[in-house]
């Protein structure tokens, strides 16, 4: 989880499914989220009823660009020619450290 200037976001890695969305919403439930900004995925609408929900690509473009950069930088994990740990826990820590240094400082 990270944030700047009073804006926070959290990540939940996985396929775009109801289970992943529920996991993300559970992680965010401890925070007092005021405004939800999402794209047009129909499950957001059903899960965020009664909350201030802005449904617009305009407000999600920056995070989508960030995700693209992240995918490109971490693509090495999928290459067989480069070594990486077989431990999911170690890879998670390395990726978290990378995110902290490259994107959030």
N, CA, C and O atoms as CSV, one atom per row, in Angstrom:
chain,resi,resn,atom,element,x,y,z
A,1,UNK,N,N,0.849,-1.165,0.000
A,1,UNK,CA,C,0.000,0.000,0.000
A,1,UNK,C,C,0.891,1.223,0.000
A,1,UNK,O,O,1.949,1.224,0.629
A,2,UNK,N,N,0.480,2.248,-0.689
A,2,UNK,CA,C,1.259,3.471,-0.735
A,2,UNK,C,C,0.353,4.647,-1.021
A,2,UNK,O,O,-0.835,4.482,-1.297
A,3,UNK,N,N,0.917,5.819,-0.955
A,3,UNK,CA,C,0.125,6.998,-1.247
A,3,UNK,C,C,0.979,8.240,-1.257
A,3,UNK,O,O,2.138,8.216,-0.844
A,4,UNK,N,N,0.398,9.330,-1.734
A,4,UNK,CA,C,1.068,10.614,-1.700
A,4,UNK,C,C,0.006,11.699,-1.669
A,4,UNK,O,O,-1.079,11.541,-2.228
A,5,UNK,N,N,0.327,12.781,-1.020
A,5,UNK,CA,C,-0.575,13.939,-0.946
A,5,UNK,C,C,-1.980,13.558,-0.505
A,5,UNK,O,O,-2.965,14.057,-1.051
A,6,UNK,N,N,-2.072,12.674,0.482
A,6,UNK,CA,C,-3.384,12.294,0.998
A,6,UNK,C,C,-4.128,11.291,0.150
A,6,UNK,O,O,-5.277,10.963,0.447
A,7,UNK,N,N,-3.504,10.799,-0.892
A,7,UNK,CA,C,-4.141,9.803,-1.764
A,7,UNK,C,C,-3.479,8.459,-1.517
A,7,UNK,O,O,-2.253,8.352,-1.520
A,8,UNK,N,N,-4.283,7.448,-1.306
A,8,UNK,CA,C,-3.762,6.118,-1.014
A,8,UNK,C,C,-4.335,5.119,-1.989
A,8,UNK,O,O,-5.462,5.274,-2.459
A,9,UNK,N,N,-3.573,4.109,-2.290
A,9,UNK,CA,C,-4.101,3.015,-3.091
A,9,UNK,C,C,-3.492,1.716,-2.591
A,9,UNK,O,O,-2.422,1.701,-1.984
A,10,UNK,N,N,-4.175,0.668,-2.852
A,10,UNK,CA,C,-3.742,-0.659,-2.421
A,10,UNK,C,C,-3.814,-1.573,-3.633
A,10,UNK,O,O,-4.560,-1.308,-4.575
A,11,UNK,N,N,-3.048,-2.633,-3.607
A,11,UNK,CA,C,-3.069,-3.564,-4.728
A,11,UNK,C,C,-3.468,-4.947,-4.264
A,11,UNK,O,O,-3.204,-5.348,-3.130
A,12,UNK,N,N,-4.094,-5.648,-5.142
A,12,UNK,CA,C,-4.418,-7.048,-4.914
A,12,UNK,C,C,-4.142,-7.751,-6.233
A,12,UNK,O,O,-4.888,-7.587,-7.198
A,13,UNK,N,N,-3.080,-8.528,-6.274
A,13,UNK,CA,C,-2.674,-9.170,-7.513
A,13,UNK,C,C,-3.561,-10.365,-7.815
A,13,UNK,O,O,-3.915,-11.134,-6.921
A,14,UNK,N,N,-3.914,-10.511,-9.075
A,14,UNK,CA,C,-4.725,-11.642,-9.493
A,14,UNK,C,C,-5.496,-11.300,-10.748
A,14,UNK,O,O,-5.416,-10.184,-11.260
A,15,UNK,N,N,-6.238,-12.266,-11.232
A,15,UNK,CA,C,-7.073,-12.048,-12.411
A,15,UNK,C,C,-8.210,-11.110,-12.042
A,15,UNK,O,O,-8.527,-10.932,-10.866
A,16,UNK,N,N,-8.805,-10.527,-13.032
A,16,UNK,CA,C,-9.901,-9.589,-12.787
A,16,UNK,C,C,-11.180,-10.387,-12.563
A,16,UNK,O,O,-11.989,-10.584,-13.470
A,17,UNK,N,N,-11.331,-10.837,-11.322
A,17,UNK,CA,C,-12.473,-11.661,-10.952
A,17,UNK,C,C,-13.124,-11.091,-9.704
A,17,UNK,O,O,-12.580,-10.202,-9.049
A,18,UNK,N,N,-14.286,-11.614,-9.392
A,18,UNK,CA,C,-14.988,-11.198,-8.183
A,18,UNK,C,C,-14.153,-11.508,-6.941
A,18,UNK,O,O,-14.125,-10.712,-6.002
A,19,UNK,N,N,-13.478,-12.647,-6.926
A,19,UNK,CA,C,-12.660,-13.029,-5.762
A,19,UNK,C,C,-11.538,-12.019,-5.515
A,19,UNK,O,O,-11.275,-11.656,-4.369
A,20,UNK,N,N,-10.876,-11.565,-6.581
A,20,UNK,CA,C,-9.808,-10.580,-6.436
A,20,UNK,C,C,-10.374,-9.254,-5.956
A,20,UNK,O,O,-9.780,-8.599,-5.099
A,21,UNK,N,N,-11.511,-8.853,-6.496
A,21,UNK,CA,C,-12.154,-7.616,-6.063
A,21,UNK,C,C,-12.539,-7.692,-4.594
A,21,UNK,O,O,-12.317,-6.737,-3.851
A,22,UNK,N,N,-13.107,-8.801,-4.166
A,22,UNK,CA,C,-13.494,-8.961,-2.761
A,22,UNK,C,C,-12.267,-8.887,-1.853
A,22,UNK,O,O,-12.327,-8.295,-0.775
A,23,UNK,N,N,-11.153,-9.486,-2.286
A,23,UNK,CA,C,-9.921,-9.438,-1.502
A,23,UNK,C,C,-9.429,-7.996,-1.372
A,23,UNK,O,O,-9.010,-7.577,-0.294
A,24,UNK,N,N,-9.481,-7.241,-2.469
A,24,UNK,CA,C,-9.062,-5.844,-2.437
A,24,UNK,C,C,-9.969,-5.020,-1.529
A,24,UNK,O,O,-9.485,-4.224,-0.724
A,25,UNK,N,N,-11.275,-5.206,-1.653
A,25,UNK,CA,C,-12.210,-4.456,-0.811
A,25,UNK,C,C,-12.021,-4.791,0.665
A,25,UNK,O,O,-12.193,-3.928,1.526
A,26,UNK,N,N,-11.671,-6.030,0.956
A,26,UNK,CA,C,-11.409,-6.418,2.348
A,26,UNK,C,C,-10.162,-5.705,2.878
A,26,UNK,O,O,-10.149,-5.243,4.019
A,27,UNK,N,N,-9.121,-5.615,2.054
A,27,UNK,CA,C,-7.904,-4.908,2.457
A,27,UNK,C,C,-8.179,-3.427,2.713
A,27,UNK,O,O,-7.597,-2.825,3.615
A,28,UNK,N,N,-9.065,-2.852,1.915
A,28,UNK,CA,C,-9.372,-1.425,2.042
A,28,UNK,C,C,-10.419,-1.122,3.106
A,28,UNK,O,O,-10.646,0.044,3.431
A,29,UNK,N,N,-11.054,-2.138,3.645
A,29,UNK,CA,C,-12.147,-1.917,4.599
A,29,UNK,C,C,-11.691,-1.235,5.888
A,29,UNK,O,O,-12.514,-0.644,6.587
A,30,UNK,N,N,-10.411,-1.302,6.215
A,30,UNK,CA,C,-9.916,-0.665,7.440
A,30,UNK,C,C,-9.716,0.839,7.271
A,30,UNK,O,O,-9.491,1.545,8.254
A,31,UNK,N,N,-9.795,1.331,6.049
A,31,UNK,CA,C,-9.622,2.750,5.772
A,31,UNK,C,C,-10.970,3.403,5.509
A,31,UNK,O,O,-11.922,2.749,5.083
A,32,UNK,N,N,-11.035,4.681,5.765
A,32,UNK,CA,C,-12.256,5.437,5.500
A,32,UNK,C,C,-12.162,6.015,4.086
A,32,UNK,O,O,-11.823,7.185,3.905
A,33,UNK,N,N,-12.464,5.187,3.096
A,33,UNK,CA,C,-12.373,5.620,1.701
A,33,UNK,C,C,-13.536,6.559,1.408
A,33,UNK,O,O,-14.697,6.204,1.614
A,34,UNK,N,N,-13.219,7.758,0.928
A,34,UNK,CA,C,-14.244,8.767,0.665
A,34,UNK,C,C,-14.760,8.665,-0.765
A,34,UNK,O,O,-15.970,8.665,-0.991
A,35,UNK,N,N,-13.851,8.580,-1.726
A,35,UNK,CA,C,-14.234,8.534,-3.140
A,35,UNK,C,C,-13.579,7.316,-3.792
A,35,UNK,O,O,-12.380,7.081,-3.643
A,36,UNK,N,N,-14.375,6.566,-4.501
A,36,UNK,CA,C,-13.882,5.413,-5.262
A,36,UNK,C,C,-13.830,5.815,-6.727
A,36,UNK,O,O,-14.852,6.203,-7.293
A,37,UNK,N,N,-12.660,5.731,-7.352
A,37,UNK,CA,C,-12.515,6.053,-8.769
A,37,UNK,C,C,-12.148,4.779,-9.507
A,37,UNK,O,O,-11.090,4.198,-9.267
A,38,UNK,N,N,-13.021,4.346,-10.405
A,38,UNK,CA,C,-12.821,3.085,-11.111
A,38,UNK,C,C,-13.131,3.247,-12.591
A,38,UNK,O,O,-13.652,4.273,-13.030
A,39,UNK,N,N,-12.798,2.212,-13.346
A,39,UNK,CA,C,-13.188,2.190,-14.753
A,39,UNK,C,C,-14.582,1.571,-14.849
A,39,UNK,O,O,-15.274,1.469,-13.837
A,40,UNK,N,N,-14.997,1.168,-16.012
A,40,UNK,CA,C,-16.377,0.738,-16.214
A,40,UNK,C,C,-16.681,-0.722,-15.949
A,40,UNK,O,O,-17.681,-1.228,-16.459
A,41,UNK,N,N,-15.872,-1.417,-15.179
A,41,UNK,CA,C,-16.125,-2.830,-14.905
A,41,UNK,C,C,-17.402,-2.964,-14.092
A,41,UNK,O,O,-17.490,-2.382,-13.011
A,42,UNK,N,N,-18.396,-3.708,-14.570
A,42,UNK,CA,C,-19.719,-3.771,-13.926
A,42,UNK,C,C,-19.701,-4.227,-12.465
A,42,UNK,O,O,-20.555,-3.800,-11.687
A,43,UNK,N,N,-18.765,-5.070,-12.075
A,43,UNK,CA,C,-18.743,-5.538,-10.687
A,43,UNK,C,C,-18.439,-4.420,-9.692
A,43,UNK,O,O,-18.871,-4.488,-8.541
A,44,UNK,N,N,-17.704,-3.394,-10.117
A,44,UNK,CA,C,-17.466,-2.261,-9.218
A,44,UNK,C,C,-18.796,-1.626,-8.819
A,44,UNK,O,O,-19.048,-1.346,-7.647
A,45,UNK,N,N,-19.628,-1.410,-9.819
A,45,UNK,CA,C,-20.924,-0.763,-9.582
A,45,UNK,C,C,-21.744,-1.542,-8.559
A,45,UNK,O,O,-22.347,-0.951,-7.663
A,46,UNK,N,N,-21.767,-2.858,-8.691
A,46,UNK,CA,C,-22.582,-3.659,-7.778
A,46,UNK,C,C,-21.981,-3.727,-6.376
A,46,UNK,O,O,-22.724,-3.823,-5.399
A,47,UNK,N,N,-20.668,-3.680,-6.256
A,47,UNK,CA,C,-20.019,-3.792,-4.941
A,47,UNK,C,C,-19.873,-2.454,-4.222
A,47,UNK,O,O,-19.653,-2.432,-3.011
A,48,UNK,N,N,-19.989,-1.351,-4.935
A,48,UNK,CA,C,-19.795,-0.035,-4.325
A,48,UNK,C,C,-21.094,0.758,-4.226
A,48,UNK,O,O,-21.066,1.988,-4.190
A,49,UNK,N,N,-22.218,0.074,-4.182
A,49,UNK,CA,C,-23.511,0.763,-4.069
A,49,UNK,C,C,-23.562,1.566,-2.778
A,49,UNK,O,O,-23.098,1.118,-1.730
A,50,UNK,N,N,-24.132,2.758,-2.875
A,50,UNK,CA,C,-24.284,3.602,-1.703
A,50,UNK,C,C,-23.030,4.379,-1.336
A,50,UNK,O,O,-23.017,5.080,-0.325
A,51,UNK,N,N,-21.973,4.269,-2.139
A,51,UNK,CA,C,-20.734,4.987,-1.867
A,51,UNK,C,C,-20.491,5.982,-2.992
A,51,UNK,O,O,-21.025,5.828,-4.090
A,52,UNK,N,N,-19.686,7.001,-2.720
A,52,UNK,CA,C,-19.338,7.970,-3.747
A,52,UNK,C,C,-18.396,7.287,-4.737
A,52,UNK,O,O,-17.230,7.030,-4.437
A,53,UNK,N,N,-18.927,7.003,-5.916
A,53,UNK,CA,C,-18.218,6.201,-6.909
A,53,UNK,C,C,-18.167,6.963,-8.224
A,53,UNK,O,O,-19.204,7.255,-8.820
A,54,UNK,N,N,-16.960,7.284,-8.677
A,54,UNK,CA,C,-16.761,7.954,-9.955
A,54,UNK,C,C,-16.307,6.900,-10.954
A,54,UNK,O,O,-15.276,6.253,-10.768
A,55,UNK,N,N,-17.085,6.738,-12.008
A,55,UNK,CA,C,-16.810,5.728,-13.017
A,55,UNK,C,C,-16.324,6.438,-14.275
A,55,UNK,O,O,-17.130,6.901,-15.081
A,56,UNK,N,N,-14.983,6.525,-14.444
A,56,UNK,CA,C,-14.444,7.257,-15.581
A,56,UNK,C,C,-13.013,6.822,-15.872
A,56,UNK,O,O,-12.206,6.665,-14.956
A,57,UNK,N,N,-12.708,6.631,-17.130
A,57,UNK,CA,C,-11.335,6.315,-17.538
A,57,UNK,C,C,-10.415,7.511,-17.284
A,57,UNK,O,O,-9.208,7.345,-17.108
A,58,UNK,N,N,-10.986,8.703,-17.268
A,58,UNK,CA,C,-10.196,9.912,-17.063
A,58,UNK,C,C,-9.405,9.842,-15.759
A,58,UNK,O,O,-8.254,10.275,-15.704
A,59,UNK,N,N,-10.012,9.308,-14.728
A,59,UNK,CA,C,-9.369,9.277,-13.418
A,59,UNK,C,C,-8.557,8.010,-13.182
A,59,UNK,O,O,-7.853,7.910,-12.176
A,60,UNK,N,N,-8.640,7.056,-14.076
A,60,UNK,CA,C,-7.869,5.822,-13.897
A,60,UNK,C,C,-6.691,5.733,-14.862
A,60,UNK,O,O,-5.935,4.762,-14.814
A,61,UNK,N,N,-6.519,6.721,-15.733
A,61,UNK,CA,C,-5.455,6.681,-16.732
A,61,UNK,C,C,-4.071,6.633,-16.090
A,61,UNK,O,O,-3.203,5.888,-16.545
A,62,UNK,N,N,-3.859,7.421,-15.038
A,62,UNK,CA,C,-2.540,7.465,-14.399
A,62,UNK,C,C,-2.172,6.112,-13.791
A,62,UNK,O,O,-1.047,5.641,-13.961
A,63,UNK,N,N,-3.102,5.493,-13.093
A,63,UNK,CA,C,-2.804,4.200,-12.481
A,63,UNK,C,C,-2.623,3.126,-13.551
A,63,UNK,O,O,-1.815,2.214,-13.380
A,64,UNK,N,N,-3.367,3.228,-14.651
A,64,UNK,CA,C,-3.190,2.270,-15.743
A,64,UNK,C,C,-1.797,2.411,-16.358
A,64,UNK,O,O,-1.165,1.411,-16.697
A,65,UNK,N,N,-1.321,3.640,-16.502
A,65,UNK,CA,C,0.029,3.866,-17.030
A,65,UNK,C,C,1.066,3.303,-16.060
A,65,UNK,O,O,2.042,2.680,-16.478
A,66,UNK,N,N,0.850,3.521,-14.786
A,66,UNK,CA,C,1.733,2.979,-13.755
A,66,UNK,C,C,1.776,1.449,-13.844
A,66,UNK,O,O,2.847,0.848,-13.766
A,67,UNK,N,N,0.613,0.829,-14.007
A,67,UNK,CA,C,0.549,-0.629,-14.115
A,67,UNK,C,C,1.304,-1.125,-15.347
A,67,UNK,O,O,1.967,-2.160,-15.292
A,68,UNK,N,N,1.207,-0.393,-16.457
A,68,UNK,CA,C,1.931,-0.766,-17.672
A,68,UNK,C,C,3.438,-0.718,-17.432
A,68,UNK,O,O,4.161,-1.643,-17.802
A,69,UNK,N,N,3.906,0.365,-16.810
A,69,UNK,CA,C,5.337,0.468,-16.503
A,69,UNK,C,C,5.782,-0.669,-15.590
A,69,UNK,O,O,6.847,-1.255,-15.786
A,70,UNK,N,N,4.967,-0.969,-14.604
A,70,UNK,CA,C,5.288,-2.050,-13.676
A,70,UNK,C,C,5.384,-3.388,-14.407
A,70,UNK,O,O,6.322,-4.153,-14.183
A,71,UNK,N,N,4.421,-3.669,-15.275
A,71,UNK,CA,C,4.455,-4.925,-16.037
A,71,UNK,C,C,5.723,-5.020,-16.884
A,71,UNK,O,O,6.334,-6.085,-16.974
A,72,UNK,N,N,6.115,-3.908,-17.502
A,72,UNK,CA,C,7.309,-3.923,-18.337
A,72,UNK,C,C,8.570,-4.143,-17.512
A,72,UNK,O,O,9.449,-4.908,-17.907
A,73,UNK,N,N,8.658,-3.474,-16.369
A,73,UNK,CA,C,9.845,-3.619,-15.530
A,73,UNK,C,C,9.956,-5.013,-14.919
A,73,UNK,O,O,11.059,-5.527,-14.737
A,74,UNK,N,N,8.830,-5.616,-14.608
A,74,UNK,CA,C,8.849,-6.922,-13.953
A,74,UNK,C,C,8.754,-8.086,-14.939
A,74,UNK,O,O,8.670,-9.243,-14.527
A,75,UNK,N,N,8.768,-7.783,-16.235
A,75,UNK,CA,C,8.661,-8.842,-17.243
A,75,UNK,C,C,9.814,-9.829,-17.147
A,75,UNK,O,O,9.697,-10.971,-17.591
A,76,UNK,N,N,10.922,-9.393,-16.571
A,76,UNK,CA,C,12.073,-10.288,-16.441
A,76,UNK,C,C,11.752,-11.531,-15.625
A,76,UNK,O,O,12.399,-12.564,-15.797
A,77,UNK,N,N,10.768,-11.450,-14.744
A,77,UNK,CA,C,10.415,-12.613,-13.930
A,77,UNK,C,C,9.885,-13.756,-14.786
A,77,UNK,O,O,9.934,-14.914,-14.372
A,78,UNK,N,N,9.384,-13.443,-15.962
A,78,UNK,CA,C,8.843,-14.473,-16.838
A,78,UNK,C,C,9.838,-15.023,-17.835
A,78,UNK,O,O,9.536,-15.973,-18.558
A,79,UNK,N,N,11.019,-14.437,-17.883
A,79,UNK,CA,C,12.025,-14.888,-18.838
A,79,UNK,C,C,12.826,-16.039,-18.248
A,79,UNK,O,O,13.283,-15.972,-17.107
A,80,UNK,N,N,12.987,-17.074,-19.023
A,80,UNK,CA,C,13.735,-18.238,-18.540
A,80,UNK,C,C,15.235,-17.966,-18.480
A,80,UNK,O,O,15.953,-18.635,-17.739
A,81,UNK,N,N,15.713,-16.994,-19.250
A,81,UNK,CA,C,17.154,-16.732,-19.292
A,81,UNK,C,C,17.660,-15.998,-18.051
A,81,UNK,O,O,18.856,-16.033,-17.761
A,82,UNK,N,N,16.780,-15.346,-17.328
A,82,UNK,CA,C,17.180,-14.638,-16.114
A,82,UNK,C,C,16.750,-15.442,-14.900
A,82,UNK,O,O,15.672,-16.037,-14.881
A,83,UNK,N,N,17.594,-15.451,-13.900
A,83,UNK,CA,C,17.265,-16.247,-12.716
A,83,UNK,C,C,16.429,-15.438,-11.733
A,83,UNK,O,O,16.605,-14.227,-11.591
A,84,UNK,N,N,15.547,-16.108,-11.079
A,84,UNK,CA,C,14.775,-15.533,-9.993
A,84,UNK,C,C,14.399,-16.664,-9.058
A,84,UNK,O,O,14.446,-17.837,-9.429
A,85,UNK,N,N,14.033,-16.305,-7.861
A,85,UNK,CA,C,13.750,-17.303,-6.841
A,85,UNK,C,C,12.483,-18.087,-7.165
A,85,UNK,O,O,11.537,-17.547,-7.739
A,86,UNK,N,N,12.473,-19.356,-6.794
A,86,UNK,CA,C,11.264,-20.161,-6.937
A,86,UNK,C,C,10.331,-19.943,-5.751
A,86,UNK,O,O,9.202,-20.431,-5.739
A,87,UNK,N,N,10.813,-19.207,-4.759
A,87,UNK,CA,C,10.017,-18.915,-3.574
A,87,UNK,C,C,9.082,-17.739,-3.857
A,87,UNK,O,O,9.539,-16.640,-4.173
A,88,UNK,N,N,7.790,-17.968,-3.746
A,88,UNK,CA,C,6.812,-16.901,-3.965
A,88,UNK,C,C,7.017,-15.794,-2.936
A,88,UNK,O,O,6.909,-14.611,-3.260
A,89,UNK,N,N,7.313,-16.179,-1.698
A,89,UNK,CA,C,7.509,-15.191,-0.630
A,89,UNK,C,C,8.696,-14.276,-0.935
A,89,UNK,O,O,8.603,-13.061,-0.758
A,90,UNK,N,N,9.801,-14.849,-1.387
A,90,UNK,CA,C,10.972,-14.044,-1.709
A,90,UNK,C,C,10.694,-13.135,-2.904
A,90,UNK,O,O,11.066,-11.961,-2.884
A,91,UNK,N,N,10.051,-13.656,-3.937
A,91,UNK,CA,C,9.695,-12.818,-5.085
A,91,UNK,C,C,8.781,-11.679,-4.663
A,91,UNK,O,O,8.930,-10.559,-5.151
A,92,UNK,N,N,7.836,-11.945,-3.764
A,92,UNK,CA,C,6.927,-10.914,-3.271
A,92,UNK,C,C,7.711,-9.803,-2.569
A,92,UNK,O,O,7.419,-8.622,-2.758
A,93,UNK,N,N,8.695,-10.177,-1.768
A,93,UNK,CA,C,9.513,-9.179,-1.066
A,93,UNK,C,C,10.360,-8.371,-2.039
A,93,UNK,O,O,10.486,-7.155,-1.892
A,94,UNK,N,N,10.940,-9.036,-3.031
A,94,UNK,CA,C,11.760,-8.339,-4.020
A,94,UNK,C,C,10.907,-7.353,-4.815
A,94,UNK,O,O,11.316,-6.214,-5.037
A,95,UNK,N,N,9.738,-7.786,-5.237
A,95,UNK,CA,C,8.838,-6.908,-5.993
A,95,UNK,C,C,8.397,-5.735,-5.124
A,95,UNK,O,O,8.365,-4.598,-5.593
A,96,UNK,N,N,8.058,-5.997,-3.867
A,96,UNK,CA,C,7.669,-4.923,-2.950
A,96,UNK,C,C,8.783,-3.910,-2.765
A,96,UNK,O,O,8.534,-2.705,-2.756
A,97,UNK,N,N,10.015,-4.390,-2.617
A,97,UNK,CA,C,11.166,-3.500,-2.473
A,97,UNK,C,C,11.358,-2.678,-3.747
A,97,UNK,O,O,11.618,-1.477,-3.685
A,98,UNK,N,N,11.230,-3.328,-4.893
A,98,UNK,CA,C,11.346,-2.640,-6.177
A,98,UNK,C,C,10.303,-1.527,-6.287
A,98,UNK,O,O,10.625,-0.407,-6.686
A,99,UNK,N,N,9.067,-1.835,-5.936
A,99,UNK,CA,C,8.001,-0.835,-6.001
A,99,UNK,C,C,8.316,0.347,-5.102
A,99,UNK,O,O,8.123,1.500,-5.486
A,100,UNK,N,N,8.796,0.058,-3.917
A,100,UNK,CA,C,9.110,1.111,-2.966
A,100,UNK,C,C,10.165,2.056,-3.519
A,100,UNK,O,O,10.030,3.274,-3.407
A,101,UNK,N,N,11.213,1.503,-4.114
A,101,UNK,CA,C,12.318,2.319,-4.615
A,101,UNK,C,C,11.960,3.035,-5.915
A,101,UNK,O,O,12.185,4.239,-6.040
A,102,UNK,N,N,11.410,2.311,-6.875
A,102,UNK,CA,C,11.212,2.858,-8.218
A,102,UNK,C,C,9.970,3.726,-8.376
A,102,UNK,O,O,9.960,4.637,-9.204
A,103,UNK,N,N,8.935,3.465,-7.607
A,103,UNK,CA,C,7.674,4.127,-7.902
A,103,UNK,C,C,7.134,5.016,-6.792
A,103,UNK,O,O,6.350,5.924,-7.066
A,104,UNK,N,N,7.529,4.782,-5.557
A,104,UNK,CA,C,6.836,5.474,-4.474
A,104,UNK,C,C,7.720,6.390,-3.655
A,104,UNK,O,O,7.290,6.896,-2.618
A,105,UNK,N,N,8.953,6.616,-4.099
A,105,UNK,CA,C,9.811,7.533,-3.352
A,105,UNK,C,C,10.150,8.726,-4.192
A,105,UNK,O,O,10.867,9.617,-3.739
